[in-house]
Amino acid sequence: LCWCARMASTGEGRPVKSVVEVCALPAQRVAAHVQQAQTKAIADHGYFSLAIAGGSLVKMLGAMKDMPDVSWDKWYVAWVDERCVPHDHDESNYKGAKEAWLSKVDIPAAQILAIDESLCGPVDADAEVSVKCADEYETRLRSLKEEVLPRGADGQPSFDLLLLGFGPDGHICSLFPGHPLLEDASGRWVLPISDSPKPPPNRITLSLPAVNAANQILLVGLGDGKKEAVQSAFTPGCKLPCALAHGADPAGHPPIWVLDEAAAASLPPEKERIIFGSAAAATAAAAVGPSSA
């Protein structure tokens, strides 16, 4: 396990410190972070709000079913993005999470906030499908009481934890590099996208301001295909979506990257980061500024 901190720009001129964990067993490490976050959230405000990604990340969620001392009845689970397809479709993020994890734990069904499949059409449906799905999903999130889903100072949803994957191109949620949605300043929590560079084209996604209202962000990357995105994200001035995800309080709760050795293989040279060799030093990674070298 190796830990490092780095400086990057949030796009607003503020430095961001990150913690990077390179793990032999990343799924178990993710589960440990989730358990820690739920314990703190329930102690703080009585509930735990988690928003998760799909794609390859859902294959790791199975490790969460074995977490001890979990108050599943206090959990609310949402998605950071979803494809506008029925729940039983192979492209459904909900389906992947249900098969890997949700069907094996006792979270009340009403607290699992899946897309309204009655609004979804075929994969090649027109753009209006994503608009209707995004509107309904945001309305449902906004209907949650603030004890369940706190609000940030700007009115955005303050999820206790966002569990994000990222693509080889550096996208998070369904926010893709260079896409106009990255610049959205409408105040919306959930945005429609009908021209996703990856199929299917119709999706809904949290906005970048909503991502950056979260209390804690966990970015998970596995495999050789992610190493270039990781390298870029830790390069000064990077504008990839994964590098722009920092949460509401990056100084107090910096984004945490959980990587395997393959994904971490092209991290910048050692002089550009601080490495801690023990778990005891991990806490310091959240508080110690990175090297200026």
Secondary structure as UniProt FT lines:
FT   STRAND          2..5
FT   STRAND          7..9
FT   STRAND          15..17
FT   STRAND          19..22
FT   HELIX           26..45
FT   STRAND          48..52
FT   HELIX           55..66
FT   HELIX           72..74
FT   STRAND          75..79
FT   STRAND          81..83
FT   TURN            87..88
FT   TURN            90..91
FT   HELIX           93..100
FT   HELIX           102..104
FT   HELIX           109..111
FT   HELIX           117..119
FT   TURN            123..124
FT   HELIX           128..142
FT   TURN            146..148
FT   TURN            153..154
FT   STRAND          161..165
FT   TURN            168..169
FT   TURN            173..174
FT   TURN            177..178
FT   HELIX           180..183
FT   STRAND          190..193
FT   STRAND          203..206
FT   HELIX           208..211
FT   TURN            212..213
FT   STRAND          217..221
FT   HELIX           224..226
FT   HELIX           227..233
FT   TURN            236..237
FT   HELIX           241..244
FT   TURN            250..252
FT   STRAND          256..259
FT   TURN            261..266
FT   HELIX           270..272
FT   STRAND          274..276
FT   HELIX           279..281
FT   HELIX           282..285
FT   TURN            286..287
//
